[in-house]
Amino acid sequence: MSTIPVDIVVKGFALSFGLIVAIGAQNAFVLRQGLRREHVGSIVLFCAAVDAALMTAGVLGMAEIVGRNLVVMRMLAAFGAIFLLVYGWGAFRRAVSPGQLEASHGGQALSHMTALSQVAAFTLLNPHVYLDTLVLVGSVGAQQPDALRGWFILGACSASVVWFFLLGFGAVWLAPLFARPRAWQVLDTLIGIVMWLLAASLVSYLVTAL
């Protein structure tokens, strides 16, 4: 029985974790839903599953294909910028309208389908997710010996599962803080800022890519 190549697993985990932890629209949404205790399991599972699928595809040879398809990247950047601007505006509106906030829920509840649709948009319309998973993780994983690529993928996917689980289910520990409408106003303001900053970065990408 062969031993587990711990160094390869850790390498995949560390690379993936370092990329995922960066503040972004997807993480902000998962955190907010975790604080609301709303559809957390489905959202965490979706995020981890998408990351796993993209990183696996990247390691198995998709990195080079996506990296060369500038048209696809530009389209994703355009749709992503629009989506982030609209959602950011919604977050700012919630922040300046205390009457729309409830201390225990932080605004109107999202249906299961709406929550999944929004997290899908945050995930799939962000070109950075493809750069991180397909290109970066994929290119590093593709450099590993054939017999060890599976272990690298396991480590990378484990990082995604661990992070989103902590972000979604660990958020409940902050629930007492967000029992106050003021806390939700601060959170929505921060979310709106993050959304617009990310939208600006996508617009900048589009301008430089022209």
N, C-alpha and C positions, 0 to 999 in steps of 0.2 A: 504493500500500500504506500503510495507516494505521499510525502509530507506537503502541507499547505505552504506555498511560497509567500510567507508573511510580508516580505518586503514589497512584492508586487501588489498584494492586496492593499497594503498601507499606501503605496504610491497612488493607486487609483482612488482610494478614499480621500487622501489629502488634496489631490488635484481637484476632484469634484467638489469637495466641501469648500475649498477656498473660492471656487467660482460661484457656488450657490448662495453662500452667506451674504454676499454683497447686497446692499439695500436696493430693492427694485419694486416694481409694481406688483409682481406676483407675490413676493414675500409680504408686502404691505396688506394685500387682500387676504392672504391666509391668516395673518395676524389678526386682522379685524374680525374675520369670521370666527376665529378661535375665541376671541373675547366675547363675541355674541353667542358662542356655543351653538352655532348654526351650521348644520351639514358639514361638520369638521372632518368626519371620517371619509366622506366621499371626496372632498376637496384635497385632503392629504394624499389619498390613494391616487387620485387623478394626476396630481403634480409629480409624485414619485414614479408613476407608471410612464408618463410622457418622458421624463428624464431618462428612465431606464431604456425605453425604446430608442430614443435619439442617440444616447451614448453607445448603445450596442450597435446601432447602424453605423455610427461614426467609426468605431473601432474596426468594424468588418468591411470598411472600404468606402463609406459615403463622404468622408471629409473632403477629398479632392473634388468630387462632383459638385457639392454645394459651394465650395470655395470659389469655383470658377463661374457659377451661375449668378452673374451680377443682376440680371433682370429680376429673378426671384427675390433676391435680397432687397432690391429697391422697392418692389411691390409690398413686401412685408413691412419695410420701414415706413412707407406711406400710410398703410392701413393702421399700423401700430401707433403712429403719431396722432392720427385722428382719434382713435379710440382713447388714448391716454389723455388727450386734451378734453374730450367730452366727460370722461370719468372724473378727471381732476376738477372740472367745473362743478360737477355734482357734489364732490367732497367739500368744496368751498361753500357751496350753497347750504349744505347741512351744518357747516361750522358756524355760519352767521345767522342761522335760524334756530335758536334754542327751543322754540315751540315744537319743532319737528323731532326733537330728541327725547328718548325715554331713558331714564336712569339705568334700567336693568337690561335694555336691549339696544340702545344706541341707534334709534331710528327704526324705520319700517323693516320688517323681516323679509328676507328674500326667499322665494320659492326654491325648491331643490333644483329645478331645471334652470332657473335664472342664475343661481349661484354657480352651477357648473358651467353655464354659458359664459359668464364673466371671467371665471378663472381660466377657461379655455382660451378666451380672447387675450387675456394677460400673458398667457403662456405661449400661444402659437403665433400671435401677431408681433412678437418681440424678436427681431432678428438676432439680438444678442444671445438668445437661448440656443439658436442654431450655431452661432459662432462658438459658444462655450461648450456645447455638448457634441455636436457633429465634428466641428473643426478642431478645437483645442483638445478636448478629451479624446476625440477620435484619432487625431494625429499622433498623440503620445501613446495611446493604446496600440495603435497599428505598428509602432516601433518595437513592441514586445515580441518575444519568440512566439510562434504559433501555439505552442502547448501552454503558454502562460497567459494568453489574451483573455481567456475565460475568467481567470482569477482577477485580472485587472478590471474587467467589466463588473465583477462581483463587488470589488472594493468601491468602485465609482458609484454603482447603484445603491450600495449600502449607505453611502454618505447622503444621498438624496432622501432616502427613507428616514434616516435618523434626523436630519435637519427639519424636514416638513412635519414629522411627528412632534418634535420638540416645539416647533413654532406654532402648530395648530393646537395641540392638546396642552402644551405648557402655558399657553396664553391665559388659561382659566385662573392661574394663580394671581393674575393681575385684575381679576373680576372686581374685587372690593374697591380698587382705585377707580374703575370705570363705572361704578354705581352712581357716579355724579355726572350730570350732563356736561359740566365744564371739561371734564377729562375727554369726553367724546369730541367736544369742539376742538381741543388741542390735537387729538389724534387725526381727525378729519382734515385739519389744517395742514398737518405734516404730510398726510397722504396726498392731498392736493398738490403740495409743493413738489413731492417726489414725482408725481405723475407728470407735471409740467416740465420739470427738469429732464426727465427721461424723454418726453416728447421733443424738447429742444435738442437733445442729443441726436434723436432720429432725424430731425429736420436738418441738422448740421451734416449728418451722414449723407442725406439725399443731395444737399447742395454740393458737397465735395465730390460726390460720385458722378455728378453731371459732367 
